[in-house]
Amino acid sequence: MLTRIKEIAEKLAPRLIEIRRHIHSHPELSGQEYQTAAYVAGVLSSCGIHVQESVGKTGVVGELKGDGIDSRLLAIRTDMDALPITERTELDFSSRQPGVMHACGHDVHTTVGLGTAMVLSQLEENLPGNVRFLFQPAEEISLGASWMVADGVMEKVDSILSVHVFPSILAGSVGIRYGALTAAADHLEITIMGESGHGARPHEAIDAIWIASQVITTLQQAISRTQNPLRPVVLTIGTIKGGRAPNVIADHVELLGTVRSLHPETHANLPEWIDQIVKNVCHTYGATCEVKYERGVPSVQNDTTLTQLVEGAAREAWGSDRVQILPEPSLGAEDFSLYLEHAPGTMFRLGVGYPDRHNYPLHHPQFQVDESAIITGVVTLANAVYKYWQR
């Protein structure tokens, strides 16, 4: 079956590059993927795949029916949205939308998902079970997965697979990660209320800016002394707003930040831990405060059995020298984790780096991909689908 998968994928290669370039040149922001969704639906329909549109607002679902020998339902998820970045690649097919760019590889993800559907649709008579293709909007704002789940896309799904490009791995290779792949990402908002006063008489005021500095410093120190170093936590205060004049002590400061963690138990305890530290510091210096901790998305925890499945599919397809076991997780976030609350799954890294040039990172205006990686992703996923029903 692998030989047949590769034959079909190679024949589709020019069409898949055409698809990827079309999507790349017509990027759409999160929640606005109307043209992309219509394009995806058209490609799926042309393959005889049953299509549902406007799922999760601007998402698309394709259902490929197998012969029914195996009742298990396998889902494959890809994302479609672009970023508010002005492209500087100078490619012939660069973005036609000012200030919007596919700088995180979602054009490749969508193409790999479509390519996998196109390959499997030609092998439908040999497909033991059903495959559900999820083309998700709004991953970049961590909302799309929740929209899709709310619309029932995980009903009856037994397992789910996904892929994300990785420019630090060369095209033609894949990265496999067991356990935690990405971090939980939460939003933190702290408001500190002191008392205003003259800059020359600090003893008559309660300096909210100085207290804010103590809060920030104490939080960073407390992470190193009270959190398990084998379960990393990263807390970054990204904005500070406060003060009206250089000679007036501020009575009000707002701090905004992000909190990243990998271990589910650590993630569960962070809101109370942060709240207690902030309130204790403020109380010590006579200020009051308000702490708002908003949950984002949990960490992606790859299922061991399904990760072994994808690793085996990749090794069989490309050889062991093109499969990397990733030693470390990323502290970036991925809302793929929300699907994993409903079924086990795994996400692998698809190498898209060039061997002979500098590879810019994700979210960079000069980010580019080696398009030969598309076939690597399609064959790996299609082979994993067949191996899934051979277990």
C-alpha positions in Angstrom: 0.0 0.0 0.0 2.9 2.4 0.7 4.1 2.0 -2.8 0.7 2.9 -4.2 0.4 5.9 -1.8 3.8 7.3 -3.0 2.8 6.8 -6.7 -0.4 8.7 -6.3 1.3 11.5 -4.2 4.0 12.0 -6.7 1.5 12.3 -9.5 -0.4 14.9 -7.4 2.8 16.9 -6.6 2.4 19.6 -9.2 -1.3 20.1 -8.3 -0.5 20.3 -4.6 2.2 22.9 -5.2 -0.4 24.9 -7.2 -2.9 24.5 -4.3 -0.3 25.7 -1.8 0.7 28.7 -3.8 -3.0 29.7 -4.4 -3.6 29.6 -0.6 -0.4 31.4 0.2 -1.2 34.2 -2.2 -4.7 34.6 -0.8 -4.2 34.6 3.0 -7.0 35.4 5.4 -7.0 36.3 9.1 -8.5 34.3 11.9 -12.2 34.0 11.6 -12.2 35.5 8.1 -11.2 32.4 6.1 -14.2 32.6 3.7 -12.3 32.2 0.4 -9.9 29.7 1.8 -12.8 27.6 3.1 -14.7 27.7 -0.2 -11.5 26.7 -2.0 -10.9 23.8 0.4 -14.5 22.7 0.0 -14.2 22.7 -3.7 -11.1 20.6 -3.8 -12.7 18.0 -1.4 -15.9 17.9 -3.4 -14.0 17.2 -6.6 -12.6 14.1 -4.9 -16.1 12.8 -4.1 -15.7 13.6 -0.4 -18.8 14.6 1.5 -18.3 18.2 2.6 -19.8 20.4 5.4 -19.1 24.1 5.3 -19.5 26.8 7.9 -18.5 24.4 10.7 -16.9 26.3 13.6 -17.9 29.5 11.8 -15.5 29.3 8.9 -14.3 25.8 9.1 -14.7 22.9 6.7 -15.2 19.2 7.4 -14.7 16.4 4.9 -15.9 12.9 5.5 -14.3 10.0 3.6 -16.2 6.7 3.9 -14.3 3.4 4.0 -15.6 0.0 3.4 -16.9 -0.3 7.0 -14.7 -3.3 8.1 -13.4 -1.2 11.0 -15.9 1.0 12.9 -13.2 3.3 14.3 -13.3 7.0 13.1 -9.9 8.7 12.6 -9.8 12.5 12.3 -7.0 14.6 10.6 -6.9 18.2 11.6 -5.2 21.1 9.8 -5.5 24.9 10.2 -6.2 27.6 7.6 -5.7 31.1 9.0 -2.9 33.5 8.3 -1.2 36.2 10.4 -1.2 40.1 10.4 2.3 40.3 9.0 3.5 42.1 5.9 5.3 39.6 3.7 8.8 40.3 2.6 9.7 37.1 0.7 9.6 38.5 -2.9 8.1 35.2 -4.1 6.2 35.3 -7.3 3.2 34.0 -5.4 3.6 36.2 -2.3 0.6 37.5 -0.5 -1.8 39.7 -2.4 -3.5 40.8 0.8 -1.6 43.8 2.3 -0.5 43.2 5.8 -1.6 39.5 5.9 0.8 36.6 5.4 0.9 32.8 5.8 4.0 33.1 8.1 3.2 30.0 10.2 2.8 27.4 7.4 -0.9 27.0 7.6 -1.0 27.1 3.8 1.2 24.0 3.9 -0.9 22.4 6.6 -4.1 22.9 4.5 -2.4 21.6 1.4 -1.1 18.5 3.2 -4.6 17.8 4.6 -6.1 18.2 1.1 -3.3 16.1 -0.4 -3.9 13.3 2.1 -7.7 13.4 1.3 -6.9 13.3 -2.5 -4.6 10.3 -2.1 -7.0 8.4 0.2 -10.0 9.1 -2.0 -8.2 7.2 -4.8 -7.7 4.2 -2.4 -11.2 4.4 -1.0 -12.1 0.8 -1.8 -9.1 -0.3 0.4 -9.9 1.9 3.3 -11.1 -0.2 6.3 -12.7 2.7 8.2 -13.8 6.4 7.9 -11.6 9.4 7.9 -12.8 12.9 9.0 -10.8 15.8 7.7 -11.0 19.0 9.9 -10.0 22.2 8.2 -9.9 24.6 11.2 -10.1 28.4 11.3 -8.6 30.8 13.9 -5.8 28.7 15.3 -3.6 31.8 15.7 -6.1 33.3 18.2 -6.6 30.0 19.9 -10.4 30.0 19.3 -10.9 27.9 16.2 -10.6 24.5 17.8 -13.2 25.4 20.5 -15.6 26.6 17.7 -15.1 23.3 15.8 -15.6 21.2 18.9 -18.7 23.1 19.8 -20.1 22.3 16.4 -19.7 18.6 17.1 -16.7 17.6 14.9 -15.3 15.3 17.6 -18.5 13.2 17.9 -17.7 9.5 17.4 -14.0 10.3 16.7 -11.7 7.6 18.2 -8.3 9.2 17.4 -7.0 12.4 15.8 -3.7 13.3 14.0 -2.2 16.6 13.1 0.9 18.2 11.6 2.9 21.4 12.0 5.7 22.7 9.9 9.2 23.2 11.5 11.8 25.3 9.7 14.7 24.0 11.8 14.2 20.5 10.4 15.1 20.1 6.7 12.4 19.2 4.2 12.1 15.5 3.6 12.4 14.8 7.3 9.9 14.7 10.2 10.1 15.3 13.9 8.4 13.1 16.4 7.8 14.1 20.0 6.6 11.8 22.8 4.6 13.4 25.7 4.4 17.2 25.9 4.7 18.9 22.5 3.6 22.4 23.3 2.8 24.4 26.4 -0.4 25.6 28.0 -0.7 29.3 27.4 -2.7 31.5 29.8 -3.4 35.3 30.0 -2.6 37.3 33.1 -3.9 40.7 34.0 -2.9 42.4 37.3 -4.2 45.8 38.4 -2.4 47.5 41.4 -4.1 50.3 43.2 -2.0 52.6 45.4 -2.3 56.3 46.4 -1.0 59.2 44.3 1.3 61.9 45.7 4.1 64.3 44.9 7.3 62.7 43.6 9.3 64.5 46.3 7.2 63.1 49.2 7.0 59.3 48.5 6.3 58.6 52.2 2.9 60.3 51.8 1.9 58.1 48.9 1.6 54.4 47.9 3.7 54.0 44.8 1.9 51.7 42.4 4.8 51.6 39.9 7.4 50.6 42.5 5.0 48.0 44.0 4.5 46.7 40.4 8.2 46.2 40.1 8.3 44.3 43.3 5.4 42.1 42.1 7.2 41.3 38.8 10.5 40.6 40.6 8.9 38.4 43.3 7.0 36.4 40.7 10.2 35.6 38.8 12.1 34.8 41.9 9.3 32.6 43.3 9.2 30.5 40.1 12.8 29.6 40.6 12.3 28.8 44.3 8.8 27.3 44.6 8.1 25.6 41.2 9.5 22.2 40.3 12.4 22.9 37.9 11.6 19.7 36.0 8.1 21.1 35.3 9.0 24.5 33.7 6.9 27.6 34.1 7.6 30.8 32.0 5.9 34.0 33.1 6.4 37.1 31.0 4.9 40.5 31.7 4.7 42.1 28.3 3.1 45.5 29.1 3.1 47.9 32.0 0.7 50.9 32.0 0.8 53.5 34.7 1.6 57.1 35.7 0.7 60.5 34.3 3.7 62.8 35.0 7.4 62.4 35.9 6.9 64.1 39.3 3.7 62.4 40.3 3.6 59.1 42.1 1.3 56.7 40.2 -1.7 55.4 42.0 -2.7 52.8 39.4 -0.7 50.3 37.3 -1.9 47.6 34.9 0.3 44.6 34.0 -0.5 42.2 31.2 1.4 39.0 30.6 1.4 35.4 29.5 2.0 32.3 31.5 3.4 29.1 29.9 3.6 25.6 31.5 3.9 22.0 30.4 2.7 19.8 33.2 -1.1 19.5 33.7 -0.8 19.5 37.5 1.4 22.6 37.5 -1.0 24.3 35.1 -4.0 23.6 37.4 -2.3 25.2 40.4 -0.9 28.4 38.8 -3.9 30.8 39.2 -4.1 30.4 43.0 -0.3 30.5 43.3 0.0 33.8 41.3 -2.9 35.3 43.1 -1.5 34.7 46.5 2.0 36.1 45.6 0.6 39.3 44.1 -1.8 39.9 47.0 0.9 39.3 49.6 3.3 41.7 47.9 0.6 44.4 47.6 -0.5 44.0 51.1 3.0 44.3 52.4 3.3 47.8 50.9 -0.2 49.0 51.6 -1.7 48.6 48.1 -4.7 46.7 46.9 -4.9 44.7 43.7 -7.0 42.7 41.3 -5.7 39.6 39.6 -7.4 38.1 36.5 -6.1 34.8 35.3 -7.7 33.6 32.0 -7.2 30.1 30.8 -6.0 29.8 27.3 -5.3 26.4 25.8 -3.8 23.4 27.6 -0.5 21.8 26.6 -0.5 19.3 23.7 0.2 15.9 25.3 0.9 13.4 22.5 -0.6 10.0 23.0 2.2 7.4 23.1 0.5 4.7 21.0 -0.5 7.1 18.2 3.0 8.8 18.3 4.5 5.3 17.8 2.1 4.9 14.9 3.2 8.0 13.1 6.8 7.4 13.9 6.5 3.9 12.3 4.7 5.3 9.3 7.4 7.9 8.7 10.3 5.4 9.2 8.6 3.0 6.8 8.1 5.7 4.2 11.4 7.6 4.4 13.9 5.6 6.5 15.1 6.1 10.0 17.7 8.7 9.0 14.8 11.1 8.1 12.9 10.7 11.4 14.1 12.8 14.3 13.0 12.2 17.9 12.6 15.6 19.4 14.2 15.8 22.8 12.4 19.0 24.0 8.9 20.4 23.8 8.1 23.9 22.6 6.7 26.6 24.9 4.5 27.8 22.1 0.8 27.1 22.2 -1.5 25.0 20.0 -5.2 24.7 20.3 -5.0 21.2 18.9 -4.9 20.4 22.6 -8.6 21.0 22.8 -9.4 18.1 20.5 -7.3 15.9 22.8 -9.8 16.5 25.6 -12.2 14.4 23.5 -10.0 11.7 21.9 -6.3 10.7 22.0 -4.1 12.1 19.3 -0.7 13.2 18.2 0.9 16.0 16.2 4.2 15.6 14.4 6.6 18.2 13.0 7.1 18.5 9.3 10.5 19.7 8.2 10.3 22.5 5.7 13.8 23.9 5.9 16.2 24.4 3.0 19.6 22.7 3.1 21.5 25.5 1.5 20.1 28.8 2.8 19.2 30.6 6.0 15.8 29.4 7.3 13.7 32.1 8.9 11.6 31.2 11.9 7.8 30.9 12.0 6.0 34.3 12.2 8.9 36.1 10.3 8.0 38.2 7.3 10.6 36.3 5.3 9.6 32.8 6.3 9.6 30.4 3.4 9.2 26.6 3.0 10.8 24.1 0.8 7.7 22.8 -1.1 9.1 19.3 -1.4 8.0 18.9 2.2 4.4 18.7 1.1 4.8 15.2 -0.3 6.6 14.1 2.8 3.6 15.3 4.9 1.0 13.7 2.6 2.7 10.3 2.4 3.4 10.2 6.1 -0.2 11.0 7.0 -1.7 8.7 4.4 0.6 5.8 5.5 -0.3 6.5 9.2 -4.0 6.2 8.3 -3.6 2.7 6.8 -1.3 1.6 9.7 -4.0 2.8 12.1 -6.4 0.1 11.0 -3.6 -2.5 10.9 -3.1 -2.3 14.7 
